[in-house]
Amino acid sequence: MAADPPTALRLLREGELTVHGRLTDASNAALYCTVALDGRSAQAVYKPVAGERPLWDFPDGTLAGREVAAYEVSAATGWALIPPTVLRGGPHGPGMVQLWVEPDPDAEPLLALQDPRGPDAGWLPIVRADVGGGRTALLVHPDDERLRRLAVLDAVLNNADRKGGHLIPAADGRIYGIDHGVTFNTEGKLRTLLWGWAGQPLPAESAQVLAGLAEQLDGELGERLAPHLTAAELDAARARVAALRATGTHPLPSDDWPSIPWPPV
């Protein structure tokens, strides 16, 4: 279903939403649901606005809209990094509804602890971690083009919470990112585990995608984002895209903001 966005989006927007339970490890209300329409059904996550906890650095009641805005940007890249996502009414009021993507139990790990002297071949360092008993290990992620695309997208979104648990390797071979409620802040808040390419030149493909985003943000994409973001937040997104294109490199961690989410997974 995730590979067929038009069908998935219609199902999510128009289908009957049935809540089956709550995801207890989520910081805001996140409800596991099915959505059904015309004999077709799928699993989904429903996050009602009423269940959002207030945050000091984001306006109240805006997280669901930011998740939809993140999906719109992902869709505009052509990379399909975020599952189809809509804003609609539900049993507990308006909220974000996103297609559920089941993790592939046979997928290779996306995070590992390795020898602190340096990563194994094919892995990139994130941070040195204290593993207890006076010992340290190197937290690493794979040098994987799918993750690299997500790192570029997160820089555009100004994602403040790219945990390991927000990366879903699916059976279709894609890696999907989820949980994008704390994005699009006007201040630099990039906090992620995908620092392995920090300071490195952006791939040619990413440069081309960013050029397309710059054009789309001034056109139809900007119009689709406007109901969910303030004018200042839209301008900040345009500025981030312009900065990435100007430097031609992956961003470096900030000295003014924690660079690693907590907990990291």
C-alpha positions in Angstrom: 0.0 0.0 0.0 2.8 2.4 0.8 4.1 1.9 -2.8 0.7 3.2 -4.1 0.3 6.7 -2.6 -2.8 7.8 -4.5 -4.7 4.7 -3.3 -3.3 4.9 0.2 -4.1 8.6 0.6 -7.7 8.1 -0.6 -8.1 5.2 1.9 -6.7 7.3 4.7 -8.8 10.3 3.9 -12.1 8.7 3.2 -12.0 5.3 4.9 -13.8 4.3 8.2 -11.3 4.6 11.0 -11.5 2.0 13.8 -9.3 2.3 16.8 -8.0 -1.0 18.3 -5.5 0.2 20.9 -2.9 2.7 22.0 0.9 2.6 21.4 2.0 2.9 25.0 5.6 3.9 24.2 4.6 7.0 22.3 5.1 10.4 24.1 1.8 11.7 22.6 -1.4 9.8 22.0 -0.8 7.4 19.2 -3.6 5.0 18.4 -3.3 1.8 16.3 -6.2 1.6 13.9 -7.6 0.0 10.8 -9.0 2.1 8.0 -11.5 0.6 5.5 -13.1 1.7 2.2 -14.8 -0.1 -0.7 -13.6 -3.5 0.4 -10.0 -2.4 1.0 -8.4 -2.0 4.4 -5.0 -1.2 5.9 -3.5 -0.6 9.3 -2.8 3.0 10.3 -1.6 5.2 13.2 -4.0 7.9 14.3 -2.6 10.8 16.4 -5.4 13.1 17.5 -4.5 16.7 18.1 -6.3 16.4 21.5 -3.7 13.9 22.6 -0.6 16.2 21.9 1.4 17.2 25.0 2.3 20.9 25.1 5.9 21.7 24.2 7.8 24.8 25.1 9.3 25.3 21.7 6.3 24.4 19.4 2.9 26.0 19.3 0.1 23.8 20.9 -1.9 21.7 18.6 0.4 21.8 15.6 2.3 18.5 15.7 -0.2 16.6 13.5 0.0 19.3 10.8 3.8 19.1 10.9 3.6 15.4 10.3 1.5 16.0 7.2 3.9 18.8 6.1 6.8 16.4 6.5 5.1 13.8 4.3 4.4 16.4 1.6 8.1 17.4 1.5 9.1 13.7 1.4 6.6 13.1 -1.5 8.0 16.1 -3.4 11.5 14.6 -3.3 10.4 11.5 -5.1 12.2 9.4 -2.5 9.0 8.2 -0.7 10.7 8.2 2.7 7.6 8.8 4.8 4.5 6.7 4.7 1.4 8.3 3.2 0.0 10.7 5.8 -3.2 12.9 6.0 -5.0 15.2 8.4 -8.6 14.2 9.0 -11.3 13.8 11.6 -11.5 10.7 13.7 -13.1 9.2 16.8 -11.2 11.5 19.1 -11.3 14.6 16.9 -9.0 15.9 14.1 -5.6 14.3 13.9 -2.9 12.8 11.8 -3.5 9.4 10.2 -0.5 7.6 8.7 -0.3 4.3 6.9 1.2 1.6 9.2 4.5 0.1 7.9 5.4 -3.2 9.5 9.1 -3.6 10.2 10.8 -6.4 8.3 12.0 -8.9 11.0 14.8 -10.1 8.7 16.2 -6.7 7.9 19.8 -5.9 8.7 20.3 -3.7 11.8 20.5 0.1 11.3 22.4 0.8 14.5 25.3 -1.1 16.2 27.9 -0.7 18.9 31.4 -1.4 17.7 35.0 -1.1 18.7 35.7 2.5 19.9 38.9 2.7 17.9 36.9 2.9 14.7 33.9 1.6 12.8 33.9 -1.6 10.7 33.9 -1.4 7.0 30.6 -0.2 5.6 29.6 1.6 8.9 29.9 5.2 9.9 30.4 6.7 13.4 27.7 8.6 15.2 29.0 9.1 18.7 31.1 7.4 21.4 28.8 5.8 24.0 29.4 4.9 27.6 28.4 1.2 28.0 29.2 0.9 31.7 32.0 -0.4 33.7 34.3 2.4 32.5 34.0 1.1 28.9 33.0 2.9 25.8 31.8 1.8 22.3 31.2 3.5 19.1 27.6 3.9 18.1 27.4 3.5 14.3 25.0 3.3 11.4 25.4 1.7 7.9 26.8 3.7 5.0 23.4 3.2 3.3 22.1 5.4 0.5 18.6 5.0 1.9 19.6 6.4 5.2 21.6 9.2 3.5 18.5 10.3 1.7 16.7 10.5 5.1 19.6 12.5 6.5 19.1 15.1 3.7 15.4 15.1 4.3 15.9 15.6 8.0 18.1 18.6 7.3 15.4 20.2 5.2 12.7 19.4 7.8 14.9 20.5 10.7 13.9 17.3 12.4 14.5 17.5 16.2 13.9 13.8 16.9 15.4 11.3 14.5 15.7 8.3 16.9 16.6 4.8 15.9 13.1 3.7 16.6 11.8 6.2 14.1 13.6 4.2 11.3 11.5 1.4 9.8 13.1 -1.1 7.4 10.2 -2.6 5.5 9.8 -5.8 3.5 9.6 -3.7 0.3 13.3 -2.8 0.7 12.7 0.8 1.7 13.6 2.4 5.0 10.7 4.7 6.1 11.0 7.5 8.6 8.1 8.1 11.1 7.3 10.5 13.9 7.8 14.0 12.4 5.8 16.1 14.8 8.8 18.2 16.0 9.9 19.5 12.6 10.0 22.9 10.8 11.0 25.0 13.8 12.4 28.4 12.7 15.4 27.8 15.0 18.0 25.2 14.2 17.0 22.0 16.1 18.4 19.2 14.0 18.8 16.2 16.4 19.5 12.9 14.7 21.4 9.6 14.8 22.3 10.0 11.1 25.5 12.1 11.5 27.7 9.6 9.6 28.0 12.0 6.6 28.3 15.2 8.5 30.5 17.7 6.6 30.7 15.4 3.5 29.7 16.6 0.0 26.1 16.0 -0.9 25.6 13.3 -3.6 24.7 14.7 -7.1 21.2 13.1 -6.7 20.6 15.1 -3.5 21.7 18.3 -5.1 19.2 17.7 -7.9 16.4 16.9 -5.5 17.2 20.1 -3.4 17.0 22.2 -6.6 13.6 20.7 -7.3 12.4 21.4 -3.7 13.5 25.0 -3.9 11.3 25.5 -7.0 8.4 23.6 -5.5 8.5 25.4 -2.2 7.9 28.6 -4.1 4.9 27.0 -5.9 2.4 24.2 -5.3 4.4 22.5 -2.5 4.5 25.8 -0.6 0.7 26.1 -1.0 0.2 22.6 0.4 2.4 23.3 3.4 0.8 26.7 4.2 -2.2 25.3 6.1 0.1 23.5 8.5 3.0 25.9 9.0 3.4 29.6 9.7 4.8 32.0 7.0 8.0 32.2 9.1 8.4 28.4 9.2 7.9 28.2 5.4 10.6 30.8 4.9 12.9 29.0 7.2 12.4 25.8 5.2 13.3 27.6 2.0 16.3 29.1 3.7 17.5 25.6 4.8 17.2 24.3 1.3 19.1 27.3 0.0 21.8 26.8 2.6 22.2 23.1 1.7 22.5 24.0 -1.9 25.0 26.8 -1.2 27.3 24.7 1.0 26.9 21.5 -1.0 27.5 19.5 2.1 25.7 17.6 4.8 25.2 19.8 7.9 27.4 19.5 11.0 26.1 19.2 14.5 25.3 22.5 16.2 27.2 23.7 19.2 23.9 25.4 20.5 21.6 22.4 20.5 22.0 18.7 21.5 22.8 16.8 18.4 21.7 13.4 19.6 18.1 12.6 20.6 17.4 11.1 24.0 16.8 8.3 24.3 18.6 7.5 21.1 16.5 4.5 20.2 
